[in-house]
Amino acid sequence: MVGAGPVGMFTALRLADSGLGVQLIDQESRTAGRSYACSLHPRSLQLLDEAGVARDAIQHGHKIESLAFYEEASRRAEIQLSKLPGEFRFVLVLKQSALEDLLEKKLHERARLKIHWNHRLADLGMRDGAAAVTLEELALAGKGYVVPQFEMEVKQTIPAAAEFVVGADGQNSAVRRQLNIESQRIGEPQLFGVYEMETEAELAPEMRIVFHKQTVNVLWPLGPKKCRWSLQLLQPDAPEEFPQKDRNRFLIAEAPNDQDNRHQLQQMLAARAPWFQAGVKEVGWATHIQFDHRCASQFGRGRAWLAGDAAHQTGPVGMQSMNMGLREGADLAARLKLILREKGSLELLQTYDQERRREWERMLGLKGDPKPGARTDAWVRQRGGELPQCIPASGPELTLLLSQLGLEFDPAGPGKAGA
């Protein structure tokens, strides 16, 4: 396994639970201190429950049982997650750092599996029915005499072999690059201002999605008086690559001056969400980040396969990429178990590629928008193509939630919904 984010750790746990030997590496020195995903879909909670993590996650998180769509000041539609079948009829808002800590602890307790931090994939090839890899162990080295500057350097090079390699190593995936698989951009990139703040008044436990002119914006309650606003910015200049996770849990270097943040945020909220009357007491963290809509041209080949952000990316509204990555990790682990333990065919992995690609093509609007019915609200009918990526669900749960809006995907859609 390459990549020790939520998808990588969860996939490693599923593989280990299947009785398969796993080695998990990550080029960073520890789990993330702050990152951009903050919610777990109902299906993700079910998968985490199977891994023995969901109960602890719920204790640390904040439940959201409904979401509403706004067009500036007007409330246009709503969805009740509480109407879903199953035990987890809500979205859980949870810091990614907390999720990663829980998964790392479970890997140690349940599988006796230790993450090899400060290790990166340097080379990947196929030889004699296995993956031949070269790893580099990294170490911090000081340069300079008067004022030392510290950089990561290669401590040693490690040749290794594995029956399979799974890449869950994020947007700048080394596994994907080694496989020469293209990450295809779909549409124009989107720039967002992300603000985490304390409010002066209590917030309703409801996710709210706001359409304003050419932008889509989302309010995530993080607690009774805490929330995150992700506000789309119409600016052409943005970084070329998706930024790395912040590994520092104590100092947020990219946060601008709090007074400037509050002024900018209050101006945007007044224009886009005039109904937001909770007030801005303090902005604790703010950053600008570009999101692309991307999908890999393949989800792997031969003895190396992709899951999570290594294979795709969407915007921050519905938190799709990480959550669908957890489903992909469970699906991929189940197929590898069949191949390695039950002499299953390698064609199972080709099917994984085809099904995941079809699902993402539908999610990204490449295979048709959901269809309205005769009684579908006019606003929903107009916005129907934009809504699937905004809803915090995928697979059968997404289909059920869309039906509350009077929308339905073509039944001849993306095949199986995955694990």
Secondary structure, DSSP 8 states (H G I E B T S, - for coil): -B--SHHHHHHHHHHHHTT-----EESSSSS-SB-S--EE-HHHHHHHHHTT-HHHHHHHSEEE-EEEEEETTEEEEEEEGGGSSSS--SEEE--HHHHHHHHHHHHHHHH----EETEEEEEEEEETTEEEEEEEEEEEEEE-SSS-EEEEEEEEEEEEEES-EEE---TT-HHHHHTT--EEE-S--EEEEEEEEEESS---SEEEEEEETTEEEEEEEEETTEEEEEEEE--S---SS----B--SS--TT---HHHHHHHHHHHHHHH-TT--S-EEEEEEEEEEEE--EEES-SEETTEEE-GGGTEE--TTTTHHHHHHHHHHHHHHHHHHHHHHS---THHHHHHHHHHHHHHHHHTTTT---EE-TT--HHHHHHGGGSGGGSS--HHHHHHHHHHTTEE--SSSSS----
